Amino acid sequence: MSSPEKVELIPFSAAILINREVEFGEVYLVDDRLISIPDANRVRSGRTYHETRRVVIIQNNELNYTTFPLVQIAPLAHFTGHNKRRFDILLEPNEEQGTIETASIVHLTLSQPMLRIDLGDRLGTLSRKKSAEITAALLEMLDHSCQ
């Protein structure tokens, strides 16, 4: 898919309130058209849209267990050897069995809210080691932004 088609609208606002608990480090498939990647979206030939994209839940608070419609996610991308930036977390398929098929990166700087209703299939949960790396990177990002 080279450019996004229109996303189907939800018929009424109450339809977005679903009771779906999420956990920090869980990986889900989502419609790629719902993910914002500003540096690729704004470049004429910079983004190829896929049918789905993996995302990881990076929210870890009481809202994970409510019907609050939004959850904070970070998108994943295939690791190409040159697309890793500061605060990105590298995932290897042999370490993260079932959640990814190829070497991937978690783009923490592209974290964004997503409606729970738009989370697709749950693929699994990242290892404790990678979850700890994500937590450390998020804390470092916040520390830098507060200085």
Sine and cosine of phi, psi and omega as CSV:
sin_phi,cos_phi,sin_psi,cos_psi,sin_omega,cos_omega
0.00,0.00,0.90,-0.44,-0.07,-1.00
-1.00,0.08,-0.58,0.82,0.06,-1.00
-0.70,-0.71,0.50,-0.87,-0.10,-1.00
-0.96,0.29,0.61,-0.79,0.15,-0.99
-1.00,-0.01,0.18,-0.98,0.02,-1.00
-0.89,0.45,0.63,-0.78,0.06,-1.00
-1.00,0.04,0.64,-0.76,-0.01,-1.00
-0.90,0.44,0.74,-0.67,0.00,-1.00
-0.99,0.12,0.52,-0.85,0.02,-1.00
-0.99,0.12,0.72,-0.69,-0.14,-0.99
-0.89,0.46,-0.53,0.85,0.01,-1.00
-0.43,-0.90,0.42,-0.91,-0.17,-0.99
-0.88,0.47,-0.56,0.83,-0.01,-1.00
-0.91,0.41,-0.33,0.94,-0.02,-1.00
-0.93,0.37,-0.30,0.96,0.01,-1.00
-1.00,0.09,-0.15,0.99,-0.01,-1.00
-1.00,0.04,0.99,-0.17,0.02,-1.00
-0.86,-0.51,0.44,-0.90,0.01,-1.00
-0.99,-0.11,1.00,0.05,-0.02,-1.00
-0.73,-0.68,0.95,-0.32,0.01,-1.00
-0.98,0.21,0.60,-0.80,0.03,-1.00
-0.78,-0.63,0.36,-0.93,0.01,-1.00
-0.79,-0.61,0.55,-0.83,0.10,-0.99
-0.81,0.58,0.74,-0.68,0.06,-1.00
1.00,0.00,-0.09,1.00,0.05,-1.00
-0.96,0.29,0.57,-0.82,0.00,-1.00
-0.93,-0.37,0.75,-0.66,-0.01,-1.00
-0.79,-0.61,0.41,-0.91,0.20,-0.98
-1.00,-0.04,0.67,-0.75,0.06,-1.00
-0.68,-0.73,0.28,-0.96,0.09,-1.00
-0.92,0.40,0.86,-0.52,-0.07,-1.00
-0.87,0.49,-0.43,0.90,-0.01,-1.00
-0.91,0.41,-0.32,0.95,-0.03,-1.00
-1.00,0.06,-0.12,0.99,-0.06,-1.00
-0.99,-0.12,0.75,-0.67,0.04,-1.00
-0.99,-0.12,0.82,-0.57,0.10,-0.99
-0.78,-0.62,0.99,0.13,-0.18,-0.98
-0.80,0.59,-0.68,0.73,-0.06,-1.00
-0.94,0.35,-0.36,0.93,0.08,-1.00
-1.00,-0.06,-0.59,0.81,-0.02,-1.00
-0.90,0.44,-0.53,0.85,-0.10,-0.99
-1.00,0.00,-0.10,0.99,0.02,-1.00
-0.99,-0.13,0.74,-0.68,-0.12,-0.99
-0.76,0.65,-0.71,0.70,-0.04,-1.00
-0.90,-0.43,0.43,0.90,-0.19,-0.98
-1.00,0.05,-0.26,0.96,-0.09,-1.00
-0.71,-0.71,0.74,-0.67,0.15,-0.99
-0.96,-0.29,0.86,-0.51,0.03,-1.00
-0.99,0.14,0.68,-0.74,0.05,-1.00
-0.95,-0.32,0.24,-0.97,0.03,-1.00
-0.89,0.45,-0.69,0.72,0.02,-1.00
-0.71,-0.70,0.29,-0.96,0.08,-1.00
-0.64,-0.77,0.60,-0.80,0.09,-1.00
-0.99,0.17,0.61,-0.79,0.10,-0.99
-0.71,-0.71,0.40,-0.92,0.06,-1.00
-0.87,-0.50,0.64,-0.77,0.05,-1.00
-0.96,0.27,0.83,-0.56,0.01,-1.00
-0.89,-0.46,0.26,0.97,0.05,-1.00
-0.99,-0.13,0.71,-0.70,-0.03,-1.00
-0.63,-0.78,0.97,0.23,0.02,-1.00
-0.44,-0.90,-0.10,-1.00,-0.07,-1.00
-0.89,0.45,-0.35,0.94,0.02,-1.00
-0.92,0.38,-0.26,0.97,0.06,-1.00
-0.89,0.45,-0.37,0.93,-0.14,-0.99
-0.89,-0.45,0.50,0.87,-0.02,-1.00
-0.79,-0.61,-0.04,-1.00,0.09,-1.00
-1.00,-0.06,0.13,0.99,0.07,-1.00
-0.78,0.63,0.78,-0.62,-0.22,-0.98
-0.94,0.33,-0.36,0.93,-0.09,-1.00
-0.97,-0.24,0.52,-0.85,0.10,-0.99
-0.65,-0.76,0.56,-0.83,-0.03,-1.00
-1.00,0.02,0.78,-0.62,-0.04,-1.00
-0.78,-0.63,0.28,-0.96,0.18,-0.98
-0.78,-0.63,0.75,-0.66,-0.03,-1.00
-0.97,0.23,0.47,-0.88,0.11,-0.99
-0.97,-0.23,0.43,-0.90,0.09,-1.00
-0.61,-0.79,0.45,-0.89,0.09,-1.00
-0.89,0.46,0.66,-0.75,0.04,-1.00
-0.99,0.13,0.85,-0.52,-0.05,-1.00
-0.97,-0.25,-0.04,1.00,-0.02,-1.00
0.99,-0.15,-0.34,0.94,0.00,-1.00
-0.74,-0.67,0.10,1.00,-0.06,-1.00
-0.97,-0.26,0.20,0.98,0.03,-1.00
-1.00,0.05,0.77,-0.63,0.00,-1.00
-0.91,-0.42,0.13,-0.99,0.08,-1.00
-0.85,0.52,0.65,-0.76,-0.01,-1.00
0.98,0.22,-0.03,1.00,0.12,-0.99
-0.98,0.20,0.56,-0.83,-0.01,-1.00
-0.92,-0.39,0.82,-0.57,0.01,-1.00
-0.99,0.13,0.74,-0.67,0.06,-1.00
-0.89,-0.45,0.73,-0.69,0.06,-1.00
-0.94,-0.34,0.68,-0.74,-0.06,-1.00
-0.87,0.49,-0.55,0.84,0.00,-1.00
-0.94,0.34,-0.36,0.93,0.05,-1.00
-1.00,-0.01,-0.47,0.88,-0.11,-0.99
-0.88,-0.48,0.86,0.51,-0.10,-0.99
-0.84,0.54,0.78,-0.62,0.07,-1.00
1.00,-0.02,-0.40,0.92,-0.05,-1.00
-1.00,-0.02,-0.51,0.86,0.02,-1.00
-0.67,-0.74,0.41,-0.91,-0.02,-1.00
-0.96,-0.28,-0.44,0.90,0.00,-1.00
-0.73,-0.69,0.28,-0.96,0.05,-1.00
-0.81,0.59,0.74,-0.67,-0.09,-1.00
-0.65,-0.76,0.26,-0.97,0.11,-0.99
-0.81,-0.58,0.57,-0.82,0.13,-0.99
-1.00,-0.05,0.89,-0.45,0.01,-1.00
-1.00,0.07,1.00,0.07,-0.04,-1.00
-0.91,0.41,-0.52,0.85,0.00,-1.00
-0.95,0.31,-0.18,0.98,0.06,-1.00
-0.97,-0.23,0.34,0.94,0.02,-1.00
-0.86,0.51,0.53,-0.85,-0.09,-1.00
-0.32,-0.95,0.37,-0.93,0.07,-1.00
-0.97,0.24,0.49,-0.87,0.06,-1.00
-0.60,-0.80,0.58,-0.82,0.09,-1.00
-0.94,0.35,0.72,-0.69,0.05,-1.00
-0.82,0.57,-0.60,0.80,-0.04,-1.00
-0.88,0.47,-0.37,0.93,-0.01,-1.00
-1.00,0.00,-0.07,1.00,0.09,-1.00
-0.95,0.31,0.80,-0.60,0.02,-1.00
-1.00,0.02,-0.68,-0.74,-0.03,-1.00
-0.91,0.42,0.67,-0.74,0.11,-0.99
-0.99,0.11,0.82,-0.58,-0.06,-1.00
-0.99,-0.11,-0.29,0.96,-0.03,-1.00
0.57,-0.82,-0.22,-0.98,-0.03,-1.00
-0.81,-0.59,0.66,-0.75,0.04,-1.00
-0.90,0.44,0.37,-0.93,0.03,-1.00
-0.89,0.45,0.36,-0.93,0.05,-1.00
-0.86,0.51,-0.61,0.79,-0.01,-1.00
-0.87,0.49,-0.74,0.68,-0.02,-1.00
-0.95,0.32,-0.59,0.81,0.07,-1.00
-0.88,0.48,-0.64,0.77,0.04,-1.00
-0.92,0.39,-0.62,0.79,0.05,-1.00
-0.89,0.45,-0.65,0.76,0.02,-1.00
-0.90,0.44,-0.72,0.70,0.02,-1.00
-0.86,0.51,-0.72,0.69,0.00,-1.00
-0.89,0.46,-0.67,0.74,0.00,-1.00
-0.91,0.41,-0.65,0.76,0.03,-1.00
-0.89,0.46,-0.68,0.73,0.04,-1.00
-0.90,0.44,-0.64,0.77,0.04,-1.00
-0.91,0.42,-0.64,0.77,0.05,-1.00
-0.87,0.50,-0.70,0.71,0.00,-1.00
-0.92,0.39,-0.64,0.77,0.01,-1.00
-0.89,0.46,-0.67,0.75,0.03,-1.00
-0.92,0.39,-0.58,0.82,-0.04,-1.00
-0.97,0.26,-0.31,0.95,-0.01,-1.00
-1.00,-0.04,-0.10,1.00,-0.04,-1.00
-1.00,0.03,0.00,0.00,0.00,0.00
